Amino acid sequence: MKKIIFFLFLSFTINAAAINVEFKTSRMLGLFDFALALTGDPHSVSNIQEVFEKSSFNNVKTRASLKLFAEAKEAMLVGYEYKQSIPSRDSGQDIKNLYTIQSILASDLRDFRIRTSGLLPIPQQTKVFQALAELEPVYDALIWQPRFPGLRKYQFAIESSARKNGMSALIENMRAFYRAEWPSDLPFIIGLHPIPYSKTGTFRTFASSMGNLEEMAVGVGADEKDITPSFSVILHELSHSLYSSQPLMFQKEFEDYFKSQNTIYAFYSYRWANEVIATAVGNGWGFERVKGQLDSGSWYNNAYINGLAKGIYAHTKDYLNKKLPIDRNFITAFTAEFKKQFPDAPYEYENLFNRVTVLTNRNNISSRDIKSAFDNSFQTTDWSYSSPILDAQTFEAISTKPNTVLIVVGRQDLNQLPTLAEHLPGLKDILDKSVTNTGDFIYSQAAEKGRAII
């Protein structure tokens, strides 16, 4: 008896005078995320791995397919930056994100392959889709087929909530607040795919934004009576898209709102601004507009983001309700709240490693492993890696981005650091101490009004 797999690609559009929002269930998005999760992607949910390991598909054949995908996936970890943004902003896309974007739009595996043609060399592209073709029936059996009815139910609920609460009108207020250059004829497309529901509630929904597309993984397996958290998560992620679409002139003006305060607290609060403001907008204002009251729980699983978002909420709500754009007064209040809540921030690793540039000569340590270590321990919004230390790329990295600089060296590398110090003010003070140390060491230099060097 032949096994028949049914695939539906559902689309719903909310019509409004402003920006349209479309919700689409996407099997290819789910398949791609499934492969990423089973090959150790730090941004995928762990219970996908748990479901797979307990299944009969956890065998030599499937693990060979995963190994093939993992090898090809390495080529996706490079990308490009938008030259139309200021250096201090984390702007651009990596190839993995471009695959995710096209998976949302793709109707099937063949369409997905055509859409991504040219992103990787043909040998790597062939490996990716050979692996995905082998994993497709595994994904269908474990994730898609048993959870698709629940995903449909969720889709109808979120569409109804978007209509009832005027999501497009709320986005219009957000567009004015962010001063975003977002064209009205460019819709936001929310790609939905199912993930196993966690009884702890850890993985009910999670989302990420990529331009006008947003991935939303929906935990299916329990009856969600309240759609408000999902609604607020969507507005949170769309806030990031609007922030990234600010015109270059205002990006510079926005940065100057912080720089002109000339304090170390303004320097560090700027690093958190994108995520904190998105949390205040989506998880605060968006939630309250739908529910009629604020969420009494945590808005974000990070003390800096959660505390600061709640601290600036009153200002954020006032600006959004009046369609006022972010201005100097708003950022001055933002920095004051940061200093009030986190007076020790200039000396805390949780803050320092929010944005970090890693420099090293150690070719036995992969950049992927270092990045994974940071992702597991810190809320890192901007991460870059440069090797060797005395390289033009290194000098550019430390001169264009005001990140915390983490230098990983062996004793044999110390003679190179004086040259690096010519490009990195503040390093000389560390050198005077470290060269007299004969064992392993960690030294930190916290500049009075600038970045730390470790």
C-alpha positions as CSV (number, residue, x, y, z in Angstrom):
1,M,0.0,0.0,0.0
2,K,1.4,3.3,-1.0
3,K,1.7,6.1,1.6
4,I,0.2,9.4,0.5
5,I,1.5,12.6,1.9
6,F,-0.8,15.6,1.7
7,F,0.7,19.0,1.6
8,L,-1.3,22.2,2.0
9,F,0.0,25.7,1.7
10,L,-2.5,28.0,3.3
11,S,-2.5,31.8,3.0
12,F,-4.6,34.5,4.6
13,T,-4.2,38.2,4.2
14,I,-5.4,40.9,6.5
15,N,-6.5,43.8,4.4
16,A,-6.0,47.2,5.8
17,A,-5.2,50.7,4.6
18,A,-1.7,50.4,5.9
19,I,0.7,47.4,5.8
20,N,-0.8,44.0,5.1
21,V,0.1,40.9,7.2
22,E,-0.1,37.5,5.7
23,F,0.0,34.2,7.6
24,K,1.3,31.1,5.8
25,T,1.8,27.5,6.9
26,S,5.0,26.3,5.4
27,R,6.1,22.7,5.3
28,M,9.4,23.5,3.7
29,L,10.2,26.0,6.5
30,G,9.5,23.2,9.0
31,L,11.6,20.7,7.2
32,F,14.6,23.1,7.0
33,D,14.3,23.9,10.7
34,F,14.0,20.2,11.5
35,A,17.3,19.6,9.8
36,L,18.9,22.5,11.5
37,A,17.7,21.4,14.9
38,L,19.0,17.8,14.5
39,T,22.4,19.1,13.5
40,G,23.0,21.3,16.5
41,D,21.7,24.7,15.5
42,P,21.7,26.8,18.7
43,H,18.5,28.7,17.7
44,S,16.3,25.6,17.2
45,V,14.3,24.0,20.0
46,S,15.8,21.1,21.8
47,N,12.6,19.0,22.1
48,I,12.8,18.3,18.3
49,Q,15.9,16.4,19.1
50,E,14.2,14.6,21.9
51,V,11.3,13.5,19.6
52,F,13.7,12.2,17.0
53,E,15.9,10.3,19.4
54,K,13.0,8.4,20.9
55,S,11.7,7.4,17.4
56,S,12.4,4.4,15.2
57,F,13.9,6.9,12.7
58,N,16.9,7.3,14.9
59,N,19.0,4.9,12.9
60,V,22.2,4.6,10.8
61,K,20.4,5.7,7.6
62,T,18.9,8.9,9.0
63,R,22.1,9.8,10.9
64,A,24.0,9.5,7.6
65,S,21.6,12.0,6.1
66,L,22.0,14.4,9.0
67,K,25.8,14.1,8.7
68,L,25.5,15.0,5.0
69,F,23.4,18.1,5.9
70,A,25.7,19.2,8.7
71,E,28.7,19.1,6.4
72,A,27.0,21.2,3.7
73,K,25.5,23.5,6.4
74,E,29.0,24.8,7.2
75,A,29.0,26.8,4.0
76,M,25.8,28.6,5.1
77,L,27.5,30.3,8.0
78,V,28.9,33.2,6.0
79,G,27.0,36.2,4.8
80,Y,27.1,39.9,4.0
81,E,26.5,43.2,5.6
82,Y,24.3,46.0,4.3
83,K,26.6,48.9,3.4
84,Q,23.7,51.3,3.7
85,S,23.7,50.9,7.5
86,I,26.0,52.4,10.1
87,P,28.8,50.1,11.3
88,S,27.5,49.9,14.9
89,R,24.3,48.2,13.7
90,D,24.1,44.5,13.3
91,S,22.7,44.5,9.7
92,G,22.8,42.0,6.9
93,Q,22.0,38.4,6.4
94,D,23.8,35.1,6.4
95,I,23.2,32.4,3.8
96,K,21.3,30.3,6.4
97,N,18.7,33.1,6.8
98,L,18.4,33.4,3.0
99,Y,17.5,29.7,2.9
100,T,15.0,30.2,5.7
101,I,13.4,33.1,3.8
102,Q,13.0,31.0,0.6
103,S,11.7,28.0,2.6
104,I,8.8,30.1,3.8
105,L,7.9,31.0,0.2
106,A,8.6,27.6,-1.4
107,S,5.7,25.2,-2.3
108,D,7.8,22.0,-2.2
109,L,11.3,20.7,-2.2
110,R,11.9,21.3,-5.9
111,D,10.7,24.9,-5.7
112,F,12.9,25.4,-2.6
113,R,15.9,24.1,-4.5
114,I,15.3,26.4,-7.4
115,R,14.7,29.4,-5.2
116,T,18.0,28.9,-3.5
117,S,20.1,28.1,-6.5
118,G,23.3,30.2,-6.6
119,L,23.5,30.7,-2.8
120,L,26.0,27.9,-2.4
121,P,28.4,26.1,-4.8
122,I,26.6,23.3,-6.7
123,P,28.4,20.5,-4.7
124,Q,27.2,21.9,-1.4
125,Q,23.7,22.8,-2.7
126,T,23.4,19.2,-4.0
127,K,24.3,17.8,-0.6
128,V,21.8,20.1,1.2
129,F,18.9,18.9,-1.0
130,Q,19.9,15.3,-1.1
131,A,19.9,15.3,2.7
132,L,16.6,17.2,2.9
133,A,14.9,14.8,0.4
134,E,16.0,11.9,2.7
135,L,14.8,13.7,5.8
136,E,11.5,14.7,4.3
137,P,9.6,11.5,5.2
138,V,11.1,11.5,8.7
139,Y,9.9,15.1,9.3
140,D,6.4,14.3,7.8
141,A,6.0,11.3,10.1
142,L,7.3,12.8,13.3
143,I,6.4,16.5,13.1
144,W,4.3,17.7,10.2
145,Q,1.5,15.1,9.8
146,P,0.5,14.6,13.5
147,R,0.6,18.4,14.2
148,F,-0.8,19.9,11.1
149,P,-4.4,20.0,12.3
150,G,-3.2,21.8,15.4
151,L,-1.3,24.3,13.3
152,R,-4.4,25.0,11.2
153,K,-6.3,25.7,14.4
154,Y,-3.6,28.0,15.6
155,Q,-3.5,29.8,12.2
156,F,-7.2,30.5,12.3
157,A,-7.0,31.8,15.9
158,I,-4.1,34.2,15.2
159,E,-5.8,35.4,12.0
160,S,-9.0,36.1,14.0
161,S,-7.0,37.9,16.7
162,A,-5.2,40.0,14.1
163,R,-8.5,41.1,12.5
164,K,-10.2,41.8,15.8
165,N,-7.3,43.8,17.3
166,G,-6.4,45.7,14.1
167,M,-2.8,44.4,13.7
168,S,-2.2,46.5,10.6
169,A,-3.3,49.7,12.4
170,L,-1.0,48.9,15.3
171,I,1.9,48.4,12.9
172,E,1.1,51.8,11.4
173,N,1.7,53.3,14.9
174,M,4.9,51.3,15.2
175,R,6.1,52.5,11.8
176,A,5.7,56.1,12.9
177,F,7.4,55.5,16.2
178,Y,10.4,53.9,14.6
179,R,10.5,56.4,11.7
180,A,10.7,53.4,9.4
181,E,10.9,53.7,5.7
182,W,8.6,50.7,5.1
183,P,6.5,50.8,1.9
184,S,2.8,50.2,2.4
185,D,2.7,47.7,-0.5
186,L,5.3,45.4,1.0
187,P,3.4,43.0,3.3
188,F,4.8,41.2,6.3
189,I,4.7,37.4,5.8
190,I,4.6,35.2,8.9
191,G,5.7,31.7,8.1
192,L,4.2,29.1,10.5
193,H,5.4,25.6,11.2
194,P,4.7,23.2,14.0
195,I,7.1,22.1,16.8
196,P,6.4,19.6,19.6
197,Y,4.7,21.3,22.5
198,S,6.7,21.5,25.8
199,K,4.7,20.7,28.9
200,T,6.9,23.3,30.8
201,G,5.7,25.9,28.3
202,T,9.2,26.7,27.3
203,F,8.5,26.2,23.6
204,R,5.0,27.3,23.0
205,T,6.0,29.7,20.2
206,F,9.2,31.4,19.2
207,A,9.9,33.7,16.3
208,S,12.6,35.5,14.4
209,S,12.5,38.3,11.8
210,M,14.2,38.5,8.4
211,G,13.2,41.6,6.5
212,N,9.5,41.4,5.7
213,L,9.4,37.7,6.5
214,E,9.1,36.2,10.0
215,E,9.5,32.6,11.1
216,M,7.1,31.5,13.8
217,A,7.5,28.0,15.3
218,V,4.2,27.0,17.0
219,G,4.2,24.4,19.8
220,V,1.4,22.0,19.0
221,G,0.1,19.5,21.5
222,A,-2.0,21.5,24.0
223,D,-5.1,23.7,23.6
224,E,-3.9,27.3,23.8
225,K,-6.9,29.3,24.9
226,D,-5.1,32.6,25.0
227,I,-3.5,33.8,21.7
228,T,-2.3,37.1,23.2
229,P,1.4,36.0,23.9
230,S,1.7,34.9,20.2
231,F,0.3,38.2,19.1
232,S,2.8,40.1,21.2
233,V,5.7,38.0,19.9
234,I,4.7,38.8,16.3
235,L,4.7,42.6,17.1
236,H,8.1,42.2,18.9
237,E,9.7,40.6,15.8
238,L,8.1,43.1,13.4
239,S,9.6,45.8,15.5
240,H,13.1,44.5,14.6
241,S,12.2,44.7,10.9
242,L,11.0,48.3,11.3
243,Y,14.1,49.2,13.3
244,S,16.3,47.8,10.5
245,S,14.4,49.8,7.9
246,Q,15.2,53.2,9.4
247,P,16.8,55.6,6.9
248,L,20.5,56.0,7.1
249,M,20.2,59.7,8.2
250,F,18.0,58.7,11.2
251,Q,20.3,55.8,12.1
252,K,23.1,58.3,12.5
253,E,20.8,60.7,14.4
254,F,19.6,57.8,16.7
255,E,23.2,56.9,17.4
256,D,24.0,60.5,18.2
257,Y,21.2,60.6,20.8
258,F,23.4,58.2,22.8
259,K,26.9,59.4,21.9
260,S,26.1,63.0,22.8
261,Q,25.3,62.1,26.4
262,N,29.0,61.2,26.7
263,T,28.7,58.6,29.4
264,I,29.6,55.0,29.7
265,Y,26.0,54.2,30.5
266,A,24.8,55.7,27.2
267,F,27.5,53.7,25.4
268,Y,26.3,50.5,26.8
269,S,22.5,51.2,26.8
270,Y,22.8,51.8,23.0
271,R,23.9,48.2,22.6
272,W,20.6,47.0,24.2
273,A,18.3,49.5,22.5
274,N,17.0,47.3,19.6
275,E,16.0,44.3,21.7
276,V,14.7,46.4,24.7
277,I,12.5,48.7,22.6
278,A,11.1,45.7,20.6
279,T,10.2,44.1,23.9
280,A,8.5,47.2,25.2
281,V,6.6,47.5,22.0
282,G,5.5,43.9,21.4
283,N,5.5,42.3,24.8
284,G,4.4,45.4,26.6
285,W,2.2,47.7,24.4
286,G,1.0,45.0,22.0
287,F,0.1,42.7,24.8
288,E,-1.8,45.4,26.7
289,R,-3.7,46.5,23.6
290,V,-5.0,43.0,23.1
291,K,-5.5,41.9,26.7
292,G,-6.4,45.2,28.3
293,Q,-3.7,44.7,30.9
294,L,0.0,44.2,31.1
295,D,1.6,40.8,31.3
296,S,2.5,40.4,34.9
297,G,5.2,37.8,34.2
298,S,8.6,38.1,32.6
299,W,8.6,39.8,29.2
300,Y,12.0,38.4,28.1
301,N,14.3,35.8,29.6
302,N,17.1,38.2,30.2
303,A,17.5,40.5,33.2
304,Y,18.8,43.5,31.3
305,I,16.1,43.3,28.5
306,N,13.2,42.5,30.8
307,G,14.0,45.1,33.4
308,L,14.8,47.9,31.0
309,A,11.8,47.2,28.8
310,K,9.5,47.4,31.8
311,G,11.3,50.5,33.0
312,I,10.8,52.5,29.8
313,Y,7.3,51.1,29.1
314,A,5.4,54.2,30.2
315,H,7.4,56.4,27.7
316,T,7.0,53.8,25.0
317,K,3.2,53.5,25.4
318,D,2.8,57.3,25.4
319,Y,4.8,57.7,22.2
320,L,3.1,54.8,20.4
321,N,-0.4,55.9,21.3
322,K,0.3,59.4,20.1
323,K,2.2,58.2,17.0
324,L,5.2,60.2,18.2
325,P,8.6,59.3,16.7
326,I,11.6,58.2,18.8
327,D,13.5,61.4,19.7
328,R,16.3,62.6,21.9
329,N,14.1,62.9,25.0
330,F,13.1,59.3,24.7
331,I,16.7,58.1,24.5
332,T,17.8,60.3,27.4
333,A,15.1,58.7,29.5
334,F,16.2,55.3,28.2
335,T,19.8,55.8,29.3
336,A,18.7,57.2,32.7
337,E,16.7,54.1,33.3
338,F,19.6,51.9,32.3
339,K,21.9,53.6,34.8
340,K,19.3,53.4,37.5
341,Q,18.7,49.7,37.1
342,F,22.2,48.5,36.2
343,P,24.8,50.7,37.9
344,D,27.4,47.9,37.7
345,A,26.8,47.2,34.0
346,P,30.2,48.5,32.8
347,Y,31.8,45.6,34.9
348,E,29.4,42.8,34.2
349,Y,30.1,40.1,31.6
350,E,26.4,39.8,30.8
351,N,26.5,43.4,29.6
352,L,30.0,43.4,28.1
353,F,29.4,40.3,26.0
354,N,26.2,41.6,24.5
355,R,28.4,42.8,21.6
356,V,31.8,41.2,21.3
357,T,34.6,40.8,18.8
358,V,36.9,37.8,19.3
359,L,40.5,38.0,18.1
360,T,42.9,35.0,18.1
361,N,45.7,33.2,16.4
362,R,44.5,29.9,17.7
363,N,43.5,27.9,14.6
364,N,42.7,24.9,16.7
365,I,39.6,26.7,18.1
366,S,36.8,27.0,15.5
367,S,34.8,30.2,15.3
368,R,31.7,28.1,15.3
369,D,32.6,26.6,18.7
370,I,33.4,30.0,20.2
371,K,30.1,31.4,18.9
372,S,28.2,28.4,20.3
373,A,29.8,29.0,23.7
374,F,28.7,32.6,23.7
375,D,25.1,31.7,22.6
376,N,24.8,29.2,25.4
377,S,26.0,31.7,28.1
378,F,25.1,35.2,27.0
379,Q,22.5,37.3,25.2
380,T,24.9,38.2,22.3
381,T,23.3,40.5,19.7
382,D,26.5,41.2,17.7
383,W,29.3,38.7,17.4
384,S,32.3,38.8,15.1
385,Y,35.5,36.8,14.9
386,S,38.9,37.7,13.3
387,S,42.1,35.7,12.9
388,P,45.0,36.1,12.7
389,I,45.4,39.0,15.1
390,L,47.8,41.0,12.9
391,D,45.6,41.2,9.9
392,A,44.0,44.1,8.0
393,Q,40.5,42.5,8.6
394,T,41.2,42.5,12.4
395,F,42.2,46.1,12.4
396,E,39.0,47.0,10.4
397,A,36.9,44.9,12.8
398,I,38.1,46.7,15.9
399,S,37.9,50.2,14.3
400,T,34.4,50.0,12.8
401,K,32.5,48.3,15.6
402,P,32.5,49.5,19.3
403,N,32.2,45.9,20.5
404,T,33.9,44.5,23.6
405,V,37.2,43.0,22.4
406,L,38.1,39.5,23.6
407,I,41.7,38.5,22.8
408,V,42.4,34.8,23.0
409,V,46.2,34.2,22.9
410,G,48.9,31.8,23.9
411,R,52.2,33.0,25.4
412,Q,53.8,32.6,22.0
413,D,51.5,35.3,20.7
414,L,52.3,38.0,23.2
415,N,55.0,39.6,21.1
416,Q,52.3,40.5,18.6
417,L,50.1,42.4,21.0
418,P,52.1,45.7,21.0
419,T,51.4,46.1,17.3
420,L,47.7,45.4,18.0
421,A,47.8,48.0,20.8
422,E,48.6,50.7,18.1
423,H,45.1,50.1,16.8
424,L,43.4,49.4,20.1
425,P,43.7,52.1,22.7
426,G,43.7,50.7,26.2
427,L,45.4,47.5,25.4
428,K,48.8,48.8,26.5
429,D,47.7,48.9,30.2
430,I,46.9,45.2,30.0
431,L,50.2,44.4,28.3
432,D,52.2,45.9,31.1
433,K,50.6,43.4,33.5
434,S,50.2,40.3,31.3
435,V,53.8,40.0,30.1
436,T,55.0,39.6,33.6
437,N,52.7,36.7,34.2
438,T,54.1,33.2,33.7
439,G,50.8,31.2,33.9
440,D,47.3,31.4,32.4
441,F,45.7,34.7,32.9
442,I,42.6,36.8,32.3
443,Y,43.0,40.6,32.4
444,S,40.2,43.1,31.8
445,Q,40.3,46.8,31.0
446,A,37.1,48.8,31.3
447,A,37.5,52.1,29.6
448,E,36.0,55.2,31.3
449,K,33.7,56.1,28.4
450,G,34.2,53.3,25.9
451,R,34.5,49.5,25.4
452,A,36.1,46.9,27.5
453,I,39.2,44.9,26.4
454,I,39.6,41.4,27.8
